[in-house]
Amino acid sequence: MSLFELLAKHGIEVPEEKKQGLETEFSESYREAQEFKELNTELEGVKGQLSQANEQIAGFKELDIEGVKQKAAEWEQKYNQAAENSAREIEQLKFDFALDRELTKAQARNPKAVKALLDRDALKYDKGKIIGLEEQLETLKKNEDSAFLFGSAAPTVQFTTQSQSFQQMNDNDVRAVMGLAPVK
């Protein structure tokens, strides 16, 4: 959801001439939750590695040299595995955020249901873009079993009588349309 959609949702309209300035200032001052989660995931991985390293260092003080070499090799392997896992988690987070963003752009009414219908193995993430998603979304939009999952919000209902629109009706006219007794 863009900044302007969020503001409009809460009843705040930004004039067109001020949108560019606001968007520039907002992008310089604030970061997306995605960036925070990526950095937080990386930080948690580093904290875990530091904790394990401190434990290993404490254990090295009492070991012989051969034991130290063996533990160092084990630690290096654990570090490489943790770094690989952390990088994989960050890539998965980036993919998930990009997928959510693209589903919002495609006007998915229920992104969770649409995700369940996607062949995620056929999708590839590359620098913020999801390759293969557009084709799958078009197929889902055209398929009558899943087309209802896409589109804009439900249309606004407008009450009218045969002779007058809702704006022209008073309270008693509206109550009459609803089958209620008039207020005296």
C-alpha positions as CSV (number, residue, x, y, z in Angstrom):
1,M,0.0,0.0,0.0
2,S,1.5,3.3,-1.0
3,L,1.8,6.3,1.3
4,F,-0.9,8.2,-0.5
5,E,-3.3,5.2,-0.4
6,L,-2.7,4.9,3.4
7,L,-3.4,8.6,3.9
8,A,-6.5,8.4,1.7
9,K,-7.7,5.4,3.7
10,H,-7.7,7.6,6.8
11,G,-9.4,10.5,5.1
12,I,-6.3,12.6,4.3
13,E,-6.1,13.8,0.7
14,V,-2.7,15.2,-0.5
15,P,-2.9,17.8,-3.4
16,E,-1.1,16.7,-6.5
17,E,1.3,19.6,-6.4
18,K,2.5,18.5,-2.9
19,K,2.8,14.8,-3.6
20,Q,6.3,14.8,-5.1
21,G,7.8,16.8,-2.3
22,L,6.1,14.7,0.4
23,E,7.2,11.5,-1.3
24,T,10.8,12.7,-1.6
25,E,10.9,13.8,2.1
26,F,9.2,10.6,3.3
27,S,11.7,8.4,1.3
28,E,14.6,10.2,2.9
29,S,13.3,10.1,6.4
30,Y,11.6,6.7,6.8
31,R,12.3,3.1,5.8
32,E,10.0,0.3,5.1
33,A,9.3,-2.4,7.6
34,Q,11.0,-4.8,5.2
35,E,14.4,-3.1,5.7
36,F,14.0,-3.1,9.4
37,K,13.2,-6.9,9.5
38,E,16.1,-7.7,7.2
39,L,18.5,-5.8,9.4
40,N,17.0,-7.3,12.5
41,T,17.3,-10.8,11.1
42,E,20.9,-10.1,10.3
43,L,21.5,-8.7,13.7
44,E,20.0,-11.7,15.4
45,G,22.3,-14.0,13.4
46,V,25.4,-12.0,14.3
47,K,24.3,-12.0,18.0
48,G,24.0,-15.7,17.9
49,Q,27.4,-16.1,16.3
50,L,29.0,-13.8,18.8
51,S,27.5,-15.7,21.7
52,Q,28.8,-19.0,20.3
53,A,32.2,-17.5,19.7
54,N,32.4,-16.3,23.3
55,E,31.5,-19.8,24.5
56,Q,34.2,-21.3,22.3
57,I,36.8,-18.8,23.5
58,A,36.1,-19.6,27.1
59,G,36.4,-23.3,26.2
60,F,39.7,-22.8,24.4
61,K,41.5,-21.6,27.5
62,E,41.4,-25.1,29.0
63,L,42.1,-27.1,25.8
64,D,45.4,-28.2,24.3
65,I,46.6,-26.8,20.9
66,E,45.3,-29.7,18.8
67,G,41.9,-29.4,20.5
68,V,41.9,-25.7,19.8
69,K,42.7,-26.3,16.1
70,Q,39.9,-28.9,15.9
71,K,37.4,-26.5,17.7
72,A,38.5,-23.6,15.4
73,A,37.7,-25.7,12.3
74,E,34.4,-26.7,13.8
75,W,33.6,-23.1,14.6
76,E,34.5,-22.0,11.1
77,Q,32.1,-24.6,9.7
78,K,29.3,-23.5,12.1
79,Y,30.0,-19.8,11.2
80,N,29.8,-20.5,7.5
81,Q,26.6,-22.5,7.9
82,A,25.0,-19.7,10.1
83,A,26.0,-17.1,7.5
84,E,24.5,-19.2,4.7
85,N,21.3,-19.7,6.7
86,S,21.1,-16.0,7.6
87,A,21.5,-15.0,3.9
88,R,18.9,-17.5,2.9
89,E,16.4,-16.2,5.5
90,I,17.0,-12.6,4.3
91,E,16.4,-13.6,0.7
92,Q,13.2,-15.3,1.7
93,L,12.0,-12.2,3.5
94,K,12.8,-10.1,0.5
95,F,10.9,-12.5,-1.8
96,D,7.9,-12.5,0.6
97,F,7.8,-8.7,0.8
98,A,8.1,-8.4,-3.0
99,L,5.4,-11.0,-3.5
100,D,3.0,-9.1,-1.1
101,R,3.8,-5.8,-2.9
102,E,3.0,-7.4,-6.3
103,L,-0.2,-9.0,-5.1
104,T,-1.3,-5.7,-3.7
105,K,-0.6,-4.0,-7.1
106,A,-2.5,-6.8,-8.8
107,Q,-5.5,-6.0,-6.6
108,A,-5.6,-9.4,-4.9
109,R,-8.6,-9.3,-2.5
110,N,-7.2,-12.2,-0.5
111,P,-3.4,-12.4,-0.9
112,K,-3.1,-15.5,1.3
113,A,-5.5,-17.4,-0.9
114,V,-3.7,-16.2,-4.1
115,K,-0.3,-17.3,-2.6
116,A,-1.8,-20.8,-2.1
117,L,-2.7,-21.0,-5.8
118,L,0.8,-19.9,-7.0
119,D,3.5,-22.3,-8.1
120,R,6.2,-20.8,-5.9
121,D,8.9,-23.1,-7.4
122,A,8.4,-21.5,-10.8
123,L,8.9,-18.0,-9.3
124,K,12.4,-16.5,-9.2
125,Y,13.4,-13.4,-7.1
126,D,15.8,-11.0,-8.8
127,K,16.6,-7.5,-7.4
128,G,13.1,-6.7,-6.1
129,K,11.3,-8.3,-9.1
130,I,9.6,-11.7,-9.1
131,I,10.1,-13.4,-12.5
132,G,7.2,-15.5,-13.6
133,L,4.6,-14.0,-11.3
134,E,2.9,-11.9,-13.9
135,E,2.1,-14.9,-16.1
136,Q,0.7,-16.9,-13.2
137,L,-1.4,-13.9,-12.0
138,E,-2.9,-13.4,-15.5
139,T,-3.8,-17.1,-15.6
140,L,-5.5,-16.9,-12.2
141,K,-7.4,-13.7,-13.3
142,K,-8.7,-15.4,-16.4
143,N,-9.6,-18.7,-14.7
144,E,-13.2,-18.5,-13.6
145,D,-12.4,-20.5,-10.5
146,S,-10.0,-17.8,-9.2
147,A,-11.0,-14.6,-11.0
148,F,-13.1,-13.5,-7.9
149,L,-9.9,-13.2,-5.9
150,F,-8.9,-10.1,-7.9
151,G,-10.4,-6.7,-8.5
152,S,-11.1,-3.4,-6.8
153,A,-13.1,-3.1,-3.6
154,A,-16.8,-3.8,-3.7
155,P,-18.9,-1.2,-5.4
156,T,-20.7,1.4,-3.3
157,V,-24.4,0.8,-2.8
158,Q,-26.6,3.8,-3.6
159,F,-30.2,3.8,-2.4
160,T,-32.8,5.4,-4.6
161,T,-36.5,5.4,-5.0
162,Q,-38.3,5.6,-8.3
163,S,-38.7,9.4,-8.0
164,Q,-35.7,10.7,-6.1
165,S,-32.0,9.9,-5.3
166,F,-30.7,9.4,-1.8
167,Q,-29.3,12.9,-1.6
168,Q,-32.8,14.3,-2.1
169,M,-34.4,12.1,0.5
170,N,-35.1,13.1,4.0
171,D,-35.0,10.9,7.1
172,N,-38.7,9.7,6.8
173,D,-38.2,8.9,3.1
174,V,-35.2,6.7,3.9
175,R,-37.1,5.0,6.8
176,A,-39.9,4.3,4.3
177,V,-37.6,2.6,1.9
178,M,-36.3,0.4,4.7
179,G,-39.9,-0.4,5.8
180,L,-39.7,1.5,9.1
181,A,-42.2,3.9,10.5
182,P,-41.6,7.6,10.1
183,V,-40.2,9.6,12.9
184,K,-42.7,12.3,14.3
